């Protein structure tokens, strides 16, 4: 046998196999349309759920009792300003003076053991 004969036999075997598989498989179009129906139904269900949630949220926001007067932005104070008040800040607060010593600063650790 030559190489061309081998190729023809192989091509014939594959075409026979393809025909057998085509006979066993269901048609593609009905499967595709069935998937589209399921996909459309799930899409409609998700869209309806989102619409209901948005409507509920809009009603909840609209029906809330109005709050008191809103304070000015100039009056706002950060709730974490105490974190900026670190120990030893008075030492670093301003430029040191030549006649001033660190020993002159008020001791905030009175009563503590130096060890």
C-alpha positions, 0 to 999 in steps of 0.5 A: 500500500502506498501513502495515498491509499493509507490516507484514503482509508483513514479519510473514509474511516473518519467520514464513517465515524462522523456519519455515525456520530451525526445520527446519534446526536440530537439536532442543534437548533432545538437545543439552542432555542431551549437554552435561549428560553431558559436564559431569557427566563432567568434574565427576566427574573433577575431584572424583575428582582433588581427592579423591585429592589430599586423601587423598595430602596427609592420608597424607603429613602423617600419615606424617611423622616427628614433629619434636623438641620445639617451642620456647616462644614466649618463646624465639623470636627474629626473623630480621630483628632485625639490620635494626633496628640502624641506624647512629647509633642510639646518638644517638637511643637516649635523651634527650640530656644537657645536658653531653653532645656528639655529639663524645663518642660513639664514632666508628664510622667511624674510618679513613674519609675525611670526604669 
